[in-house]
């Protein structure tokens, strides 16, 4: 599965029902350009360089694919490393302790 991310030109997830897609986080972790629909989760700092399609129509997705596949030299976002299990575990622990 990881090889798929490394060998792709870009990662597209034109889904209307995603809330926090692990696949998009994995693509960010290997530094791939993203095409996402313009949904709430897509505005998180992890996805700040993502191309956002306003429309889930075929035309909107094609337009986004053309744009996202023209991106080159994207740097990995260091913030993505805060998603590691240890960091997330500590955040949950702190949250529960504060409750």
FENLINLIN-V978993 format. One line per field, one symbol per residue. psi: psi as a letter, one per 40 degrees, with the letter a starting at -180 (. if undefined). burial: I if it has 9 or more other C-alpha atoms within 8 Angstrom, else O. Layout:
# FENLINLIN-V978993
psi: ???
burial: ???
This chain:
# FENLINLIN-V978993
psi: ddddddeidihhgfheeidghddddddddefiiihiigiddeeiddfdeihhheheidddddddddddeehifhiihdddeeeiddddddddddddde.
burial: OOOOIOOOOIIOIIOOOOOOOOOIIIIIIIIIIIIIIIOOOIIOOIIOOIIIIOOIOOOIIOOIIOIIIOOOOOOIIOOIOOOOOOIIOOOOOOOOOOO
